[in-house]
Amino acid sequence: MALIPSTILTGFLGAGKTTLLNRILHEDHGFKIAVIENEFGAENIDNEILHRDTKEQIIEMNNGCICCTVRGDLIVALTNLADKRKAGEIDFDHLIIETTGLANPGPVAQTFFIDEYVSNEYMLDAIITVVDAKHAAQQLDQHQEAQRQVGFADKIFVSKADLVTPDEIAHLTSRLVHMNPRAPIKPAHFGEIPIKEVLDLRGFNLNDKLTIDSDFMEDHAKDHEDHVHDEHCGHQHHQHHHLDDISAFAFKSLRPFNAALLDEYLSGIIADYGPALLRYKGILYMQGADHKVVFQGVHQIMGSDLGRPWEKDETMESKIVFIGVNLPKSIIISGLEQCLV
């Protein structure tokens, strides 16, 4: 059987995750989706959506979707669902996992790579983060969990935009892009999100399309050419007023990498800074290679693959983006430069 595409839905308390899941569990969209929800979270599907008392762990909805309340380990829940699916007891084609509002989505994402059975049954499709426009500024200022949820995202939905001014939305959008330039940002009004915007995003697939804001890449690449930044740097680029722990930076070079040097260096970076590395992804131009090399990772788990051939009229260059917690940008950039031919 094909791997089950899986989505992690995250967002701070009250952001609107349950409203979105309500639509998914009841709307006639034609998809058979299993939803795993942690019953100990502040937002509980059993209480707020199903409106019924039951001791069943798995409840099938009228539209064919399935709601599963997790009472223990996530790996056990994923294994049980896969086993029941194989046995023909339940039927679903997609999986959505809702994290609690105070959760760090990193360990949930790692589950899909570190457990052999889970990785043989499921494919992590994307991490989706819902951000509350009304309270985001305060939440991002005060809670690192909210920052991590943004940093891990493959797509960000902004809810409650009708409660704030256009200037506030613009400021929030700018802040979110600074924290995570690779995640598209879309509005979400009372969970009214087309299902195609939630499923099959392939945000975790290795591919040769590095989805980050082009202005971000150009500006940050120029920063690295013109000036070395460290924690003592007095320059303020992009005029950001919030010194978020979660931030992103990019590396770009027209010179090819030495494969052996880069492999050794990346292994060292992951070993030293793995817990602080939320997401990293790159397209690599390797010495003597006629194909792109694409790679990405979560914390200490990294994967790479051979991409498509370089086109004749295409500029051969490396592009890498790092998103993390107080990463030593100048050290990482300098080390990457030492790996160039």
N, C-alpha and C positions, 0 to 999 in steps of 0.2 A: 504494500500500500504506500501511496505517496506520503511524504512528511506533512504533518498538520501545521499550516501557517498560524503563527501565534503572535498576538499583540499584547503588549504591556500597556495598560492605561493607568496613568499616574497624574498627580496634581494635588495641591495642598487642600487642607480641610475646607469644605464649602465651595470648591472651585466649580463644581458642576459635573463631576464624574457620574454620580448616580442618575442625574437627569439624562445624560447621554446613554447610560446603560438601560434605563427605563425604555427609551425609544428602541434600542436594539432588541430588547427582550419581548417587545410587543408589536413592533412595526411589521407590516407584511412586505419584507424585503426579499424573500425568497432564499435567504441564506440559512443554513443550519449551523448555528454558532453556539459553542459552549462558553459560558462565562464563569470564571472562578472568582469568588469574592471572599475576602477574609471577614468572618463574622465578628471579629473583635474590633473591626474598624469603627470609626465614628459614623461613617455612612454605611448603612447596612441594607442590602437589597432585600433580604428576607422581611425586614420590618417595614421598609419604606416603599417597596415596590410590590411584593407578592401579597402583602396584607393577609398572611395566614400563618398559623402555628403548625409546625410540622417537625418531625424528627428525621425526615428523609434528608439525605445529603445531596441528592440530585433531583431536581424538579424540572419536568419538561413543560415548556410554555406552549400556548396554542399555535404559535407560528413556527414551531419546530425547534426553537432555541432551547438551550438547557442551562439552568442555573445550578451551580455547585457551590455549596458553602464549605470553605476549608476550615477544619477544626484542628489541623495539625500541620505537619510538614508539607511544603509545596511539592516536593518530589513525590511523596506518597500520593498526593491528590492527582498529579499529572499521570503517574503510573496507573492508578485506579481507573481514570477516565480512558486511557489508551487501552487497557485490558478489556473494559466493558465494551468499547467500540469494536475491538477485534472479535469479541464474543457475540456481537450483534445485539447486545442488550440496549445500547444507545447509538445514536447516529448523529455525527456532526462533522463539518468540513473545516471549521475555523475555531480558534480559541482566543478568548480575550481574558486577561488576568487583570483585575482591578487591585491595585495596591492601596493600602490605607493612606490617609492624607498626610501622615507623618513619616511615610516610608521612604527609604533610599532605594530607588529602583535597581541599583547596581547588582546587589546579590540576587535579585530575581532574574535579571538578564544572564548572570553567570550560570544559573541553574541549567540553562539550555546547552551549555558547553561542558560543564564539569561532570554531569551524570550521564553515563554511557547509554542507559536505557532511554532517558529523556531525549538525548541528542539523536537517537536512532528513530524516534517516533515524531518529534516536533521540530519545526524550523522557526526560529525567532524572526518574525517579519519586521516589526518596528516597535519603537517605544513612542507612545503618544502622551503628551502632557497638556492638561487643561490648566490655564492660568486665569485667575479671577482679576479682571481689570480694575475692579473697585478696590480690592485689598492687596493687590500684587506688590505695590511699592513697599508697604509695611512688612508683608510676609518675606519678601526677598531681603529686606534689611535685617530682619530679626531671626530668620530661620534658615540654617544652611540646608536643611532638607528641601526647602522650596527652591533653592539655588541648584541643588543636585538634580532635582526633577527637570529643571530647564536644561541643565548641561547634558543630560542623557538623551534628550528628546530627538527623535527623527522628524517629528512634526509637532507644532504647538498650536493649540486652539485657544483663543482668547474669549472668555465668556464675560457677560455682564457689561459689555461695551456701552450699552445704552445708559448706564448709570454714571458715566464719566464723560468729560469733554473730549473733542477731537485732539486737542493739544496733549491731554493726558495719555490718550491712546498712542499718539506719535512718540511721546517720551518713553512710554513702556516698550513700544516696539523697538526703539533704538537700543534700549537697555537689553532686551532679549536677544537682539542680533549680536550685540557685543559679547554676551555670554555664550551664545551658541549660533554662529553664523551659518551652520549647515542645515538648520531646521526651518522649513517653510512655516510661516505664521498665517493662520486663517481665523476668521471670526466664528464664534459658535453661539448662536442665539437660542437659549433654552434647549440645548442639545440637538438643534435642527441641523445635523451634519449628514450629508449624503454618505451612505454606507461605503461607497467607493473611496471616500476620503479617509476611511478608517482601516479598511482591509486591503491586503495585497499591495502594500506600499513598497515592499522590498527595501526597506530602509537599512536592513542589516546585511543585504546581499553584497558580496564583493563584486564591484563592477567598476568600469573606468569613467564613470560620471561622478565627479566630486562636487556635490551639491553644497556650495557655500557662496555667499554673497560676493559678486565679482569685485565690488568696491572694497570690501573687507580685504580680499586677497591682494589686490593691487596696493592698497594703502599700507598694509602690514608688511608686504614684501619690500616696499620702498623704505619703511622704517628700518628694516634690517640692513638695507644697503647703505643708508645714510648715517645710521646712529646705532650704537649698541646700547640696549636698555637693560637696566637691572633694577634692583629694589631701591637704589639710591637716585634713580633718574628723576629729574625735576620736570621733565616735559609731560604735558598732558595732551595726548592725542585724542581726537574725537570728542573732547570736552565732556567726558562722562563724570557725573557728579557722585556716583556711587562706586566705592571701591569694593566690588563684590569679590568674595573668595573664589567663586567660579568665574572663569574667563577663558577666552580662546585666543590662540595666536596661530599664524600660518608660516610655513616655510615654502619657498619657491626658488628653483634654480634651473638654469639652462645647461649647467654642467652635469654630466652623468655621475652616478654613484658607483663606487667600487663595492661590489657585492659582498665580499668578505668583510670589509671594514664596516659597512652599514649593518650587516647581520649581527656582528659582535657588539656594535654600539647600541642598536635597538634592544638587544637582549639585556644590556646593562641598564639602559634607561627604564625598562619595564621592571627589572629587579629592584632598582633604587626608588622609583617613583610610582610603581604600580597602583598602590592604594589611592594616590592622588590623581591618577589618569582616569578620567571618566570615559571619554571616547577619543579615539584617534583614528584617522583614516587618510590614506594617501594614494596617489598615482606616482609611480617611481620610474624614472628614466635611468636604466642601468647600462653600464659600459658594455658594448658589444651585443646588446640585446635588440632584436627587431620587434619585440612585443613589449607592451606596457606590463609592469608588475603592479598589482593592486593589493592593498593590505588595509586591515582595520583591526581594532581591538577594544576590549573593555577591561580596565584594570590590567591584570597580569596576563590575560588571555588574548593572544594575537593570532590572526590567520592571514595568509597571503595566497595569491593565485596569479596565474599568468593571464593577462588581459588580452585585448585584441591587438593586432599589429598596428604600429605607427603608420598613419597615412603619409603618402609622399609629400603632400602640401601641409602637413600638420607640424606645428612647433613641438619638438621633443623637449619636454621639461618635466621636472618633478614638482608636485604640489602635495603638501601635507598640512593637515589641520589638527591641532591638539586642543582638547577641551579638558580642563582639570581644575584642581583646587590648589591655588597658590603655587603653580608650577614655576620653576626657575627658567623662564623663557630664554634669557641670554645664554645660559649654560647649554640648554638643549639645542638652540640654534647654532651655537659655536661648534658643538660636537658633530652636528650634521654636516656642517661645512668642512670639517676635517675628514669626512668620509667621501667627499667629492674627488673625482679624478682630476 
